[in-house]
């Protein structure tokens, strides 16, 4: 089971470096991708438990799944919004 999980995690994280670095010019590429990755982690990971707790207290536990689905959909829209020039630059 862990092999399946690690394989999925590898498929998710393997293109992440290229996708995060591609919108930035070469001179600031490492700094831009690092700031992007870390700020997204801070905002996303720090707020998620509080949002989940609020959803459980005021609604049903199934709303946590809806919250994760919404976050995944927003991420998909952002990824699809990249143009080929932004990714391959």
Biopython code that builds the backbone (N, CA, C, O; Angstrom):
import numpy as np
from Bio.PDB.StructureBuilder import StructureBuilder

atoms = [
    (1, "UNK", "N", (0.814, -1.186, 0.000)),
    (1, "UNK", "CA", (0.000, 0.000, 0.000)),
    (1, "UNK", "C", (0.866, 1.262, 0.000)),
    (1, "UNK", "O", (0.543, 2.251, -0.658)),
    (2, "UNK", "N", (1.970, 1.210, 0.748)),
    (2, "UNK", "CA", (2.841, 2.394, 0.781)),
    (2, "UNK", "C", (3.501, 2.630, -0.574)),
    (2, "UNK", "O", (3.811, 3.770, -0.922)),
    (3, "UNK", "N", (3.715, 1.567, -1.335)),
    (3, "UNK", "CA", (4.291, 1.731, -2.668)),
    (3, "UNK", "C", (3.350, 2.523, -3.569)),
    (3, "UNK", "O", (3.792, 3.368, -4.347)),
    (4, "UNK", "N", (2.078, 2.251, -3.464)),
    (4, "UNK", "CA", (1.096, 2.991, -4.265)),
    (4, "UNK", "C", (1.072, 4.453, -3.843)),
    (4, "UNK", "O", (1.064, 5.349, -4.687)),
    (5, "UNK", "N", (1.060, 4.690, -2.539)),
    (5, "UNK", "CA", (1.047, 6.060, -2.042)),
    (5, "UNK", "C", (2.284, 6.838, -2.440)),
    (5, "UNK", "O", (2.188, 7.998, -2.842)),
    (6, "UNK", "N", (3.450, 6.209, -2.333)),
    (6, "UNK", "CA", (4.687, 6.887, -2.722)),
    (6, "UNK", "C", (4.752, 7.116, -4.226)),
    (6, "UNK", "O", (5.320, 8.111, -4.677)),
    (7, "UNK", "N", (4.177, 6.209, -5.002)),
    (7, "UNK", "CA", (4.140, 6.409, -6.454)),
    (7, "UNK", "C", (3.264, 7.599, -6.820)),
    (7, "UNK", "O", (3.627, 8.406, -7.676)),
    (8, "UNK", "N", (2.124, 7.702, -6.177)),
    (8, "UNK", "CA", (1.243, 8.848, -6.436)),
    (8, "UNK", "C", (1.914, 10.140, -5.990)),
    (8, "UNK", "O", (1.831, 11.154, -6.683)),
    (9, "UNK", "N", (2.575, 10.110, -4.839)),
    (9, "UNK", "CA", (3.271, 11.300, -4.359)),
    (9, "UNK", "C", (4.381, 11.706, -5.324)),
    (9, "UNK", "O", (4.600, 12.896, -5.547)),
    (10, "UNK", "N", (5.072, 10.742, -5.888)),
    (10, "UNK", "CA", (6.105, 11.042, -6.876)),
    (10, "UNK", "C", (5.542, 11.667, -8.135)),
    (10, "UNK", "O", (6.142, 12.578, -8.706)),
    (11, "UNK", "N", (4.383, 11.177, -8.572)),
    (11, "UNK", "CA", (3.755, 11.764, -9.759)),
    (11, "UNK", "C", (3.300, 13.195, -9.506)),
    (11, "UNK", "O", (3.303, 14.021, -10.419)),
    (12, "UNK", "N", (2.912, 13.489, -8.277)),
    (12, "UNK", "CA", (2.459, 14.846, -7.948)),
    (12, "UNK", "C", (3.644, 15.794, -7.815)),
    (12, "UNK", "O", (3.608, 16.904, -8.345)),
    (13, "UNK", "N", (4.685, 15.373, -7.119)),
    (13, "UNK", "CA", (5.793, 16.277, -6.815)),
    (13, "UNK", "C", (6.861, 16.347, -7.899)),
    (13, "UNK", "O", (7.644, 17.297, -7.906)),
    (14, "UNK", "N", (6.926, 15.393, -8.805)),
    (14, "UNK", "CA", (7.999, 15.416, -9.810)),
    (14, "UNK", "C", (7.928, 16.608, -10.757)),
    (14, "UNK", "O", (8.979, 17.182, -11.041)),
    (15, "UNK", "N", (6.772, 17.022, -11.268)),
    (15, "UNK", "CA", (6.764, 18.199, -12.148)),
    (15, "UNK", "C", (6.710, 19.527, -11.396)),
    (15, "UNK", "O", (6.740, 20.587, -12.021)),
    (16, "UNK", "N", (6.631, 19.486, -10.079)),
    (16, "UNK", "CA", (6.425, 20.701, -9.300)),
    (16, "UNK", "C", (7.569, 21.694, -9.449)),
    (16, "UNK", "O", (7.324, 22.895, -9.555)),
    (17, "UNK", "N", (8.797, 21.226, -9.460)),
    (17, "UNK", "CA", (9.937, 22.129, -9.600)),
    (17, "UNK", "C", (9.928, 22.880, -10.915)),
    (17, "UNK", "O", (10.204, 24.079, -10.949)),
    (18, "UNK", "N", (9.617, 22.193, -11.988)),
    (18, "UNK", "CA", (9.588, 22.844, -13.303)),
    (18, "UNK", "C", (8.423, 23.814, -13.425)),
    (18, "UNK", "O", (8.567, 24.895, -13.997)),
    (19, "UNK", "N", (7.276, 23.433, -12.890)),
    (19, "UNK", "CA", (6.099, 24.294, -12.996)),
    (19, "UNK", "C", (6.263, 25.548, -12.146)),
    (19, "UNK", "O", (5.862, 26.632, -12.569)),
    (20, "UNK", "N", (6.842, 25.419, -10.963)),
    (20, "UNK", "CA", (7.024, 26.592, -10.105)),
    (20, "UNK", "C", (8.126, 27.511, -10.603)),
    (20, "UNK", "O", (8.037, 28.727, -10.431)),
    (21, "UNK", "N", (9.153, 26.961, -11.211)),
    (21, "UNK", "CA", (10.289, 27.782, -11.640)),
    (21, "UNK", "C", (10.069, 28.446, -12.989)),
    (21, "UNK", "O", (10.667, 29.485, -13.266)),
    (22, "UNK", "N", (9.237, 27.878, -13.820)),
    (22, "UNK", "CA", (9.115, 28.359, -15.198)),
    (22, "UNK", "C", (8.592, 29.784, -15.365)),
    (22, "UNK", "O", (9.017, 30.441, -16.316)),
    (23, "UNK", "N", (7.710, 30.316, -14.526)),
    (23, "UNK", "CA", (7.232, 31.688, -14.769)),
    (23, "UNK", "C", (8.257, 32.781, -14.471)),
    (23, "UNK", "O", (8.023, 33.940, -14.810)),
    (24, "UNK", "N", (9.371, 32.447, -13.853)),
    (24, "UNK", "CA", (10.333, 33.465, -13.424)),
    (24, "UNK", "C", (11.518, 33.550, -14.375)),
    (24, "UNK", "O", (11.906, 32.542, -14.966)),
    (25, "UNK", "N", (12.102, 34.741, -14.531)),
    (25, "UNK", "CA", (13.326, 34.861, -15.328)),
    (25, "UNK", "C", (14.469, 34.096, -14.658)),
    (25, "UNK", "O", (14.434, 33.831, -13.457)),
    (26, "UNK", "N", (15.463, 33.754, -15.442)),
    (26, "UNK", "CA", (16.555, 32.922, -14.948)),
    (26, "UNK", "C", (17.270, 33.539, -13.754)),
    (26, "UNK", "O", (17.693, 32.814, -12.853)),
    (27, "UNK", "N", (17.415, 34.845, -13.727)),
    (27, "UNK", "CA", (18.166, 35.506, -12.656)),
    (27, "UNK", "C", (17.510, 35.339, -11.285)),
    (27, "UNK", "O", (18.207, 35.317, -10.271)),
    (28, "UNK", "N", (16.197, 35.223, -11.239)),
    (28, "UNK", "CA", (15.512, 35.099, -9.948)),
    (28, "UNK", "C", (14.703, 33.811, -9.847)),
    (28, "UNK", "O", (13.821, 33.702, -8.996)),
    (29, "UNK", "N", (14.988, 32.857, -10.688)),
    (29, "UNK", "CA", (14.177, 31.639, -10.765)),
    (29, "UNK", "C", (14.159, 30.854, -9.457)),
    (29, "UNK", "O", (13.094, 30.421, -9.017)),
    (30, "UNK", "N", (15.306, 30.666, -8.835)),
    (30, "UNK", "CA", (15.352, 29.876, -7.604)),
    (30, "UNK", "C", (14.638, 30.601, -6.468)),
    (30, "UNK", "O", (13.883, 29.988, -5.712)),
    (31, "UNK", "N", (14.875, 31.902, -6.349)),
    (31, "UNK", "CA", (14.221, 32.685, -5.299)),
    (31, "UNK", "C", (12.712, 32.721, -5.505)),
    (31, "UNK", "O", (11.952, 32.536, -4.554)),
    (32, "UNK", "N", (12.275, 32.956, -6.728)),
    (32, "UNK", "CA", (10.842, 33.017, -7.009)),
    (32, "UNK", "C", (10.131, 31.709, -6.731)),
    (32, "UNK", "O", (9.053, 31.697, -6.136)),
    (33, "UNK", "N", (10.728, 30.608, -7.160)),
    (33, "UNK", "CA", (10.076, 29.320, -6.927)),
    (33, "UNK", "C", (10.103, 28.943, -5.446)),
    (33, "UNK", "O", (9.159, 28.330, -4.948)),
    (34, "UNK", "N", (11.169, 29.301, -4.742)),
    (34, "UNK", "CA", (11.236, 29.007, -3.306)),
    (34, "UNK", "C", (10.199, 29.793, -2.527)),
    (34, "UNK", "O", (9.511, 29.245, -1.665)),
    (35, "UNK", "N", (10.088, 31.082, -2.831)),
    (35, "UNK", "CA", (9.093, 31.902, -2.136)),
    (35, "UNK", "C", (7.683, 31.418, -2.456)),
    (35, "UNK", "O", (6.833, 31.347, -1.569)),
    (36, "UNK", "N", (7.435, 31.086, -3.714)),
    (36, "UNK", "CA", (6.115, 30.588, -4.109)),
    (36, "UNK", "C", (5.756, 29.312, -3.365)),
    (36, "UNK", "O", (4.660, 29.194, -2.818)),
    (37, "UNK", "N", (6.675, 28.361, -3.345)),
    (37, "UNK", "CA", (6.417, 27.073, -2.701)),
    (37, "UNK", "C", (6.204, 27.237, -1.197)),
    (37, "UNK", "O", (5.273, 26.663, -0.631)),
    (38, "UNK", "N", (7.066, 28.021, -0.554)),
    (38, "UNK", "CA", (6.981, 28.154, 0.899)),
    (38, "UNK", "C", (5.780, 28.981, 1.350)),
    (38, "UNK", "O", (5.147, 28.643, 2.350)),
    (39, "UNK", "N", (5.455, 30.049, 0.640)),
    (39, "UNK", "CA", (4.271, 30.828, 1.014)),
    (39, "UNK", "C", (2.990, 30.032, 0.793)),
    (39, "UNK", "O", (2.054, 30.121, 1.588)),
    (40, "UNK", "N", (2.948, 29.260, -0.278)),
    (40, "UNK", "CA", (1.778, 28.408, -0.507)),
    (40, "UNK", "C", (1.649, 27.362, 0.596)),
    (40, "UNK", "O", (0.544, 27.056, 1.044)),
    (41, "UNK", "N", (2.775, 26.820, 1.028)),
    (41, "UNK", "CA", (2.737, 25.857, 2.125)),
    (41, "UNK", "C", (2.300, 26.476, 3.431)),
    (41, "UNK", "O", (1.538, 25.874, 4.188)),
    (42, "UNK", "N", (2.781, 27.684, 3.701)),
    (42, "UNK", "CA", (2.404, 28.361, 4.942)),
    (42, "UNK", "C", (0.915, 28.681, 4.941)),
    (42, "UNK", "O", (0.207, 28.375, 5.901)),
    (43, "UNK", "N", (0.447, 29.293, 3.869)),
    (43, "UNK", "CA", (-0.964, 29.691, 3.815)),
    (43, "UNK", "C", (-1.872, 28.465, 3.761)),
    (43, "UNK", "O", (-2.850, 28.378, 4.504)),
    (44, "UNK", "N", (-1.550, 27.524, 2.885)),
    (44, "UNK", "CA", (-2.408, 26.352, 2.729)),
    (44, "UNK", "C", (-2.383, 25.421, 3.922)),
    (44, "UNK", "O", (-3.431, 24.972, 4.386)),
    (45, "UNK", "N", (-1.200, 25.128, 4.419)),
    (45, "UNK", "CA", (-1.092, 24.156, 5.503)),
    (45, "UNK", "C", (-1.470, 24.736, 6.857)),
    (45, "UNK", "O", (-1.955, 24.011, 7.725)),
    (46, "UNK", "N", (-1.256, 26.025, 7.048)),
    (46, "UNK", "CA", (-1.574, 26.583, 8.364)),
    (46, "UNK", "C", (-3.060, 26.873, 8.524)),
    (46, "UNK", "O", (-3.582, 26.804, 9.637)),
    (47, "UNK", "N", (-3.738, 27.190, 7.453)),
    (47, "UNK", "CA", (-5.162, 27.501, 7.559)),
    (47, "UNK", "C", (-6.060, 26.271, 7.466)),
    (47, "UNK", "O", (-7.187, 26.299, 7.960)),
    (48, "UNK", "N", (-5.593, 25.212, 6.854)),
    (48, "UNK", "CA", (-6.434, 24.034, 6.629)),
    (48, "UNK", "C", (-6.994, 23.424, 7.913)),
    (48, "UNK", "O", (-8.182, 23.103, 7.937)),
    (49, "UNK", "N", (-6.216, 23.245, 8.979)),
    (49, "UNK", "CA", (-6.810, 22.668, 10.194)),
    (49, "UNK", "C", (-7.889, 23.550, 10.819)),
    (49, "UNK", "O", (-8.887, 23.045, 11.335)),
    (50, "UNK", "N", (-7.688, 24.863, 10.772)),
    (50, "UNK", "CA", (-8.682, 25.771, 11.342)),
    (50, "UNK", "C", (-9.971, 25.767, 10.521)),
    (50, "UNK", "O", (-11.072, 25.801, 11.071)),
    (51, "UNK", "N", (-9.819, 25.726, 9.224)),
    (51, "UNK", "CA", (-11.001, 25.661, 8.359)),
    (51, "UNK", "C", (-11.739, 24.339, 8.568)),
    (51, "UNK", "O", (-12.967, 24.312, 8.639)),
    (52, "UNK", "N", (-10.985, 23.247, 8.666)),
    (52, "UNK", "CA", (-11.611, 21.939, 8.887)),
    (52, "UNK", "C", (-12.325, 21.893, 10.235)),
    (52, "UNK", "O", (-13.420, 21.340, 10.341)),
    (53, "UNK", "N", (-11.712, 22.468, 11.256)),
    (53, "UNK", "CA", (-12.356, 22.492, 12.568)),
    (53, "UNK", "C", (-13.647, 23.317, 12.536)),
    (53, "UNK", "O", (-14.656, 22.929, 13.125)),
    (54, "UNK", "N", (-13.604, 24.434, 11.858)),
    (54, "UNK", "CA", (-14.804, 25.273, 11.728)),
    (54, "UNK", "C", (-15.916, 24.524, 10.986)),
    (54, "UNK", "O", (-17.084, 24.593, 11.369)),
    (55, "UNK", "N", (-15.545, 23.819, 9.934)),
    (55, "UNK", "CA", (-16.544, 23.068, 9.168)),
    (55, "UNK", "C", (-17.166, 21.955, 10.000)),
    (55, "UNK", "O", (-18.367, 21.707, 9.900)),
    (56, "UNK", "N", (-16.364, 21.285, 10.819)),
    (56, "UNK", "CA", (-16.894, 20.203, 11.650)),
    (56, "UNK", "C", (-17.810, 20.759, 12.736)),
    (56, "UNK", "O", (-18.841, 20.162, 13.045)),
    (57, "UNK", "N", (-17.435, 21.902, 13.318)),
    (57, "UNK", "CA", (-18.252, 22.468, 14.393)),
    (57, "UNK", "C", (-19.591, 23.005, 13.891)),
    (57, "UNK", "O", (-20.598, 22.905, 14.591)),
    (58, "UNK", "N", (-19.610, 23.564, 12.700)),
    (58, "UNK", "CA", (-20.828, 24.211, 12.217)),
    (58, "UNK", "C", (-21.607, 23.387, 11.190)),
    (58, "UNK", "O", (-22.783, 23.657, 10.946)),
    (59, "UNK", "N", (-20.973, 22.401, 10.599)),
    (59, "UNK", "CA", (-21.620, 21.596, 9.569)),
    (59, "UNK", "C", (-21.318, 20.131, 9.834)),
    (59, "UNK", "O", (-20.937, 19.758, 10.944)),
    (60, "UNK", "N", (-21.489, 19.314, 8.827)),
    (60, "UNK", "CA", (-21.214, 17.883, 8.912)),
    (60, "UNK", "C", (-19.756, 17.622, 8.531)),
    (60, "UNK", "O", (-19.112, 18.470, 7.914)),
    (61, "UNK", "N", (-19.243, 16.457, 8.897)),
    (61, "UNK", "CA", (-17.855, 16.131, 8.558)),
    (61, "UNK", "C", (-17.643, 15.973, 7.058)),
    (61, "UNK", "O", (-16.510, 16.065, 6.584)),
    (62, "UNK", "N", (-18.700, 15.741, 6.314)),
    (62, "UNK", "CA", (-18.548, 15.601, 4.864)),
    (62, "UNK", "C", (-18.108, 16.909, 4.211)),
    (62, "UNK", "O", (-17.595, 16.896, 3.092)),
    (63, "UNK", "N", (-18.299, 18.029, 4.890)),
    (63, "UNK", "CA", (-17.891, 19.316, 4.330)),
    (63, "UNK", "C", (-16.372, 19.455, 4.258)),
    (63, "UNK", "O", (-15.864, 20.279, 3.497)),
    (64, "UNK", "N", (-15.651, 18.670, 5.031)),
    (64, "UNK", "CA", (-14.190, 18.668, 4.909)),
    (64, "UNK", "C", (-13.800, 18.132, 3.539)),
    (64, "UNK", "O", (-12.886, 18.653, 2.899)),
    (65, "UNK", "N", (-14.488, 17.099, 3.094)),
    (65, "UNK", "CA", (-14.245, 16.577, 1.752)),
    (65, "UNK", "C", (-14.583, 17.583, 0.674)),
    (65, "UNK", "O", (-13.874, 17.690, -0.326)),
    (66, "UNK", "N", (-15.665, 18.321, 0.871)),
    (66, "UNK", "CA", (-16.023, 19.371, -0.089)),
    (66, "UNK", "C", (-14.966, 20.469, -0.116)),
    (66, "UNK", "O", (-14.646, 21.011, -1.173)),
    (67, "UNK", "N", (-14.429, 20.788, 1.057)),
    (67, "UNK", "CA", (-13.365, 21.796, 1.140)),
    (67, "UNK", "C", (-12.120, 21.328, 0.376)),
    (67, "UNK", "O", (-11.520, 22.103, -0.369)),
    (68, "UNK", "N", (-11.740, 20.080, 0.558)),
    (68, "UNK", "CA", (-10.583, 19.539, -0.160)),
    (68, "UNK", "C", (-10.845, 19.480, -1.660)),
    (68, "UNK", "O", (-9.949, 19.743, -2.461)),
    (69, "UNK", "N", (-12.063, 19.137, -2.035)),
    (69, "UNK", "CA", (-12.427, 19.110, -3.448)),
    (69, "UNK", "C", (-12.352, 20.505, -4.058)),
    (69, "UNK", "O", (-11.874, 20.664, -5.181)),
    (70, "UNK", "N", (-12.816, 21.507, -3.335)),
    (70, "UNK", "CA", (-12.744, 22.885, -3.814)),
    (70, "UNK", "C", (-11.293, 23.343, -3.955)),
    (70, "UNK", "O", (-10.938, 23.991, -4.940)),
    (71, "UNK", "N", (-10.459, 23.009, -2.976)),
    (71, "UNK", "CA", (-9.043, 23.383, -3.056)),
    (71, "UNK", "C", (-8.363, 22.694, -4.236)),
    (71, "UNK", "O", (-7.535, 23.301, -4.915)),
    (72, "UNK", "N", (-8.704, 21.443, -4.481)),
    (72, "UNK", "CA", (-8.136, 20.724, -5.623)),
    (72, "UNK", "C", (-8.597, 21.326, -6.940)),
    (72, "UNK", "O", (-7.816, 21.429, -7.885)),
    (73, "UNK", "N", (-9.851, 21.720, -7.005)),
    (73, "UNK", "CA", (-10.388, 22.327, -8.222)),
    (73, "UNK", "C", (-9.722, 23.674, -8.504)),
    (73, "UNK", "O", (-9.404, 23.979, -9.653)),
    (74, "UNK", "N", (-9.511, 24.474, -7.466)),
    (74, "UNK", "CA", (-8.822, 25.757, -7.636)),
    (74, "UNK", "C", (-7.389, 25.527, -8.108)),
    (74, "UNK", "O", (-6.898, 26.250, -8.975)),
    (75, "UNK", "N", (-6.720, 24.530, -7.548)),
    (75, "UNK", "CA", (-5.360, 24.203, -7.986)),
    (75, "UNK", "C", (-5.335, 23.767, -9.445)),
    (75, "UNK", "O", (-4.436, 24.145, -10.196)),
    (76, "UNK", "N", (-6.318, 22.975, -9.841)),
    (76, "UNK", "CA", (-6.401, 22.534, -11.231)),
    (76, "UNK", "C", (-6.630, 23.712, -12.169)),
    (76, "UNK", "O", (-6.021, 23.781, -13.236)),
    (77, "UNK", "N", (-7.502, 24.638, -11.781)),
    (77, "UNK", "CA", (-7.735, 25.827, -12.606)),
    (77, "UNK", "C", (-6.469, 26.669, -12.748)),
    (77, "UNK", "O", (-6.185, 27.188, -13.827)),
    (78, "UNK", "N", (-5.720, 26.803, -11.676)),
    (78, "UNK", "CA", (-4.472, 27.569, -11.743)),
    (78, "UNK", "C", (-3.461, 26.881, -12.653)),
    (78, "UNK", "O", (-2.762, 27.545, -13.418)),
    (79, "UNK", "N", (-3.383, 25.565, -12.574)),
    (79, "UNK", "CA", (-2.436, 24.832, -13.413)),
    (79, "UNK", "C", (-2.838, 24.900, -14.880)),
    (79, "UNK", "O", (-1.982, 25.069, -15.748)),
    (80, "UNK", "N", (-4.116, 24.771, -15.163)),
    (80, "UNK", "CA", (-4.599, 24.836, -16.541)),
    (80, "UNK", "C", (-4.437, 26.248, -17.089)),
    (80, "UNK", "O", (-4.287, 26.429, -18.297)),
    (81, "UNK", "N", (-4.465, 27.243, -16.219)),
    (81, "UNK", "CA", (-4.321, 28.628, -16.637)),
    (81, "UNK", "C", (-2.939, 28.995, -17.134)),
    (81, "UNK", "O", (-2.773, 30.033, -17.774)),
    (82, "UNK", "N", (-1.935, 28.162, -16.855)),
    (82, "UNK", "CA", (-0.596, 28.420, -17.379)),
    (82, "UNK", "C", (-0.605, 28.274, -18.894)),
    (82, "UNK", "O", (-1.209, 27.345, -19.429)),
    (83, "UNK", "N", (0.058, 29.180, -19.576)),
    (83, "UNK", "CA", (0.217, 29.026, -21.018)),
    (83, "UNK", "C", (1.478, 28.222, -21.287)),
    (83, "UNK", "O", (2.309, 28.047, -20.396)),
    (84, "UNK", "N", (1.621, 27.735, -22.506)),
    (84, "UNK", "CA", (2.813, 26.969, -22.852)),
    (84, "UNK", "C", (4.072, 27.812, -22.727)),
    (84, "UNK", "O", (5.127, 27.292, -22.364)),
    (85, "UNK", "N", (3.982, 29.093, -23.019)),
    (85, "UNK", "CA", (5.150, 29.962, -22.894)),
    (85, "UNK", "C", (5.601, 30.084, -21.450)),
    (85, "UNK", "O", (6.802, 30.128, -21.182)),
    (86, "UNK", "N", (4.665, 30.139, -20.519)),
    (86, "UNK", "CA", (5.026, 30.262, -19.117)),
    (86, "UNK", "C", (5.673, 28.995, -18.590)),
    (86, "UNK", "O", (6.583, 29.067, -17.764)),
    (87, "UNK", "N", (5.224, 27.839, -19.050)),
    (87, "UNK", "CA", (5.765, 26.582, -18.553)),
    (87, "UNK", "C", (7.089, 26.239, -19.226)),
    (87, "UNK", "O", (7.993, 25.736, -18.558)),
    (88, "UNK", "N", (7.232, 26.490, -20.503)),
    (88, "UNK", "CA", (8.438, 26.073, -21.219)),
    (88, "UNK", "C", (9.514, 27.143, -21.260)),
    (88, "UNK", "O", (10.584, 26.895, -21.816)),
    (89, "UNK", "N", (9.285, 28.309, -20.705)),
    (89, "UNK", "CA", (10.254, 29.405, -20.757)),
    (89, "UNK", "C", (11.502, 29.081, -19.984)),
    (89, "UNK", "O", (12.421, 29.898, -19.925)),
]
sb = StructureBuilder()
sb.init_structure("model")
sb.init_model(0)
sb.init_chain("A")
sb.init_seg("    ")
for serial, (resi, resn, name, xyz) in enumerate(atoms, 1):
    if name == "N":
        sb.init_residue(resn, " ", resi, " ")
    sb.init_atom(name, np.array(xyz, "f"), 0.0, 1.0, " ", f" {name:<3s}", serial, name[0])
structure = sb.get_structure()
